[in-house]
Amino acid sequence: MPRARETTLELDLVALEHNYNYIRTKIHTSTMFLAVVKAFGYGSDSVIIAKKLEKLGVDYLAVAYAHEGKVLREAGIKTPILVLHAQPCNYSMVIKYCLEPSLYSPRVLREFIKASKAQKQKSYPVHLKFNTGLNRLGFWENDIDSIAEELEGRDELKIKSIFSHLAASEDKSEEEFSKNQIRSFDKIAKEFTSKLRISPFMHILNTSGIFNYPEAQFQMVRSGIGLYGYGNEARYDDKLRPVATLKTIISQIHNIEPNESVGYNRAFSAEEYKKTATLPLGHADGIGRQYGNGKASVIVNGKEAPIIGNVCMDMIMIDITGIECKEGDEVVVFGKGHSAETFAAGANTISYELLSGISQRVKRIITGT
Ligand SMILES: *Cc1c(COP(=O)(O)O)cnc(C)c1O
């Protein structure tokens, strides 16, 4: 890779392939693999990521909203796409682009039946989501009778799968809670199958679920963060490789005298002589103000340089006192060699938020094709 000359997000498709293959080793060969590519592929590039995964033989893709699925279809993606949170106003788009909606309440079930009737659909594939404790989206166990009534004698829909989502799969101290969710999902599935006399496939595990509860993989697993190189736990982070590396350069270097300040609201104040560098990225690129004032560091020629003062919309200042560097030198914000998880943790957040927040202004560069 030639060194960066502007702010870029490098996407390493060899790392993606490695992560996919690694996660695959954690499940049976017969278990289907759904790759979550919502939010621009966790802030990377959903089309590039989806195309690579399609080539690798992924069984399913998932996005959050209908528009995200439309983008994939328009790019030529043929793999089935589960839409986790499509809004009823977009159901005609869902059908037009052969997307498979998650239906999670009596209201949206009725709405989707209406939409598929209007478009004269037969056996349109849908997935029913059940709530087992996350209390976010999902039918409740006692909705099963009304689902059965609603679907009685209809042929517009085909329920391909039923699924649920774990609330704390990465948290060992919540093992009992997670196991209870898995048990209640199992119970719901049995009741559902016997009432509706159909056997859709089942799935409940996300990335940390795959690592911690492989016995509950059922017929499919859904992985997002692991594919992008983070495992919510050091021992899995070690086995995975970051796909995205955010790089920038030093625009200008200043020598700051004691008692001078740096940036808006004079938030950084120099107690001694300091050397600072100004970088061409800011909160409009997805590095929010929470990373300012020493909460996160970037890497300059192999050395850690803390962000000082307030993060601006298009710029960040860092302390490079004692670091050998010059204007134009490359800076690694996070990624290879500088974990997004660590960067995020400094500001009390998680890799998911940092990655998915990298804005569309940042140029994407693909490596390892
Ligand atoms: C985002 C999401 C996932 C992926 O979770 P990871 O922790 O990133 O693997 C899986 N299932 C659902 C329902 C999701 O919303």
The ligand as a Tripos MOL2 file, in Angstrom:
@<TRIPOS>MOLECULE
LIG
   15    15     1     0     0
SMALL
NO_CHARGES

@<TRIPOS>ATOM
      1 C1        -26.6010   -6.0550   14.0040 C.3       1 LIG1
      2 C2        -27.2240   -7.3740   14.2600 C.ar      1 LIG1
      3 C3        -26.4590   -8.5630   14.2250 C.ar      1 LIG1
      4 C4        -24.9510   -8.5790   14.1390 C.3       1 LIG1
      5 O1        -24.3880   -8.5160   15.4490 O.3       1 LIG1
      6 P1        -22.8050   -8.6040   15.6560 P.3       1 LIG1
      7 O2        -22.6430   -8.4650   17.1300 O.co2     1 LIG1
      8 O3        -22.2430   -7.4290   14.9170 O.co2     1 LIG1
      9 O4        -22.3510   -9.8860   15.1030 O.co2     1 LIG1
     10 C5        -27.1330   -9.7750   14.3210 C.ar      1 LIG1
     11 N1        -28.4770   -9.8170   14.4570 N.ar      1 LIG1
     12 C6        -29.2280   -8.6970   14.5240 C.ar      1 LIG1
     13 C7        -30.6940   -8.8310   14.7240 C.3       1 LIG1
     14 C8        -28.6470   -7.4530   14.4390 C.ar      1 LIG1
     15 O5        -29.3960   -6.3490   14.5320 O.3       1 LIG1
@<TRIPOS>BOND
     1     1     2 1
     2     2     3 ar
     3     2    14 ar
     4     3     4 1
     5     3    10 ar
     6     4     5 1
     7     5     6 1
     8     6     7 2
     9     6     8 1
    10     6     9 1
    11    10    11 ar
    12    11    12 ar
    13    12    13 1
    14    12    14 ar
    15    14    15 1
@<TRIPOS>SUBSTRUCTURE
     1 LIG1         1 GROUP 0 **** ****
